[in-house]
């Protein structure tokens, strides 16, 4: 009887963790599934050890632990090299501008003009806009409309690019005007995709490039263009 109770408890925990992983944003599910798999392996190992059935499985598991222990220092030495390589690859891919509101963080690729966003608050917190279907985007658009005008404008710029010519996302309710929030120097640099120490020429060049990318024919809109202009004005005084 105790074994049956233990088995039911283990199955229940696995089911709960599986449902939790399924509820995560798509880009985070893989890591959750990996954690769940490792947890299951650990539980099975403990059960086998407690029942005296480890035999060759225990030896294999122990061998894997020893190999991992021996290889860890090498991996740690290689990690900085891999990180630098990743950084160089990202740099080669081009700069990104970041515009953030209360509910949404949007990134603009300087080379392609593509917009990518991440939800910061609400029912879809942690989700990437690219992973959301039309129904989910409509729900989030309505949430932005009720909670934060800047987030609505920012989301609208993404929707214009993803669904060109589509005005069915509650366009009659869209807020107008410019952002009321103050913009600091750090935020202004992020908007233009620049780092600390950027020169006046850097700022002007980045502004010119981004304004060209934000042309309505390329998925831009008035709000994003206004943010780019505000960033330039903030940095140039």
Secondary structure, DSSP 8 states (H G I E B T S, - for coil): -HHHHHHHHHHHHHHHHHHHHHTS-HHHHHHHHHHHHHHHHHHHHHHHHHTT--HHHHHHHHHHHHHHHHHHHHHHHHHHHHHHHHHHHHHHH--EEEEE-SSEEEEEETTT--EEEEE-SSTTTT-BGGG--HHHHHHHHHHHHHH-HHHHHHHHHHHHHHTTT--TTTGGG---S---S---HHHHHHHHT--TT--HHHHHHHHHHHHHHT-GGGT--HHHHHHHHHHHHHHH-
